[in-house]
């Protein structure tokens, strides 16, 4: 695992589509909520995205329909806002593990195409979270991602599953991580 930044350069909250799958039980029989996020990628968001997301975005722009990413983020704090102009967040989701990252093209009901980053997280069942997300189910909210303590997790088994990943993504990202560590020293 290495330190990572996840949309850390944006001061304003980003517009995201949030959804909630029905609660289920994990191996320890604890109830879990699966929260899914879909974030539109445009000029501002893609500039502050990690390099491997930028590479996947480029693949989509070159004609791919979907690019699965072999990376996960651990320990990302998310602040949710009902309106983009609010100063204080309406709800916080601490220490999330963001998984199943993918970049893909989607069409709305009017046929407009946009490129989005999709990811999800498992969260222990909590009535406050359930209530907030129930009120905002399948709607747009605004989010800030605090990745100061976040770490990037490499997924080795993705190669075995045959996920579609840009060929140069991992090497580019590792080179940039090494450069950043060298600058920090």
LINFENFEN-V788031 format. One record per residue. N is the residue number from 0. RES is the residue in one letter. SS is DSSP state (helix for helix, strand for strand, loop for the rest). Layout:
BEGIN
N,RES,SS
N,RES,SS
END
This chain:
BEGIN
0,X,loop
1,X,strand
2,X,strand
3,X,loop
4,X,loop
5,X,loop
6,X,loop
7,X,loop
8,X,loop
9,X,loop
10,X,loop
11,X,loop
12,X,loop
13,X,strand
14,X,strand
15,X,strand
16,X,strand
17,X,strand
18,X,strand
19,X,strand
20,X,loop
21,X,loop
22,X,loop
23,X,strand
24,X,strand
25,X,loop
26,X,loop
27,X,loop
28,X,loop
29,X,loop
30,X,strand
31,X,strand
32,X,strand
33,X,strand
34,X,strand
35,X,strand
36,X,strand
37,X,strand
38,X,strand
39,X,strand
40,X,loop
41,X,loop
42,X,helix
43,X,helix
44,X,helix
45,X,helix
46,X,helix
47,X,loop
48,X,loop
49,X,loop
50,X,helix
51,X,helix
52,X,helix
53,X,helix
54,X,helix
55,X,helix
56,X,helix
57,X,helix
58,X,helix
59,X,helix
60,X,helix
61,X,loop
62,X,loop
63,X,loop
64,X,loop
65,X,strand
66,X,strand
67,X,strand
68,X,loop
69,X,loop
70,X,strand
71,X,strand
72,X,strand
73,X,strand
74,X,strand
75,X,strand
76,X,strand
77,X,strand
78,X,strand
79,X,strand
80,X,strand
81,X,loop
82,X,loop
83,X,loop
84,X,loop
85,X,loop
86,X,loop
87,X,loop
88,X,loop
89,X,loop
90,X,strand
91,X,strand
92,X,strand
93,X,strand
94,X,strand
95,X,strand
96,X,strand
97,X,strand
98,X,strand
99,X,strand
100,X,strand
101,X,strand
102,X,strand
103,X,strand
104,X,strand
105,X,strand
106,X,strand
107,X,loop
108,X,loop
109,X,loop
110,X,loop
111,X,loop
112,X,strand
113,X,strand
114,X,strand
115,X,strand
116,X,strand
117,X,strand
118,X,strand
119,X,strand
120,X,strand
121,X,strand
122,X,strand
123,X,strand
124,X,loop
125,X,loop
126,X,helix
127,X,helix
128,X,helix
129,X,helix
130,X,helix
131,X,helix
132,X,helix
133,X,helix
134,X,helix
135,X,loop
136,X,loop
137,X,loop
138,X,strand
139,X,strand
140,X,strand
141,X,strand
142,X,strand
143,X,strand
144,X,strand
145,X,strand
146,X,loop
147,X,loop
148,X,loop
149,X,loop
150,X,strand
151,X,strand
152,X,strand
153,X,strand
154,X,loop
155,X,loop
156,X,helix
157,X,helix
158,X,helix
159,X,helix
160,X,helix
161,X,loop
162,X,loop
163,X,loop
164,X,loop
165,X,loop
166,X,loop
167,X,loop
168,X,helix
169,X,helix
170,X,helix
171,X,helix
172,X,helix
173,X,helix
174,X,helix
175,X,helix
176,X,helix
177,X,helix
178,X,helix
179,X,helix
180,X,helix
181,X,helix
182,X,helix
183,X,helix
184,X,loop
END
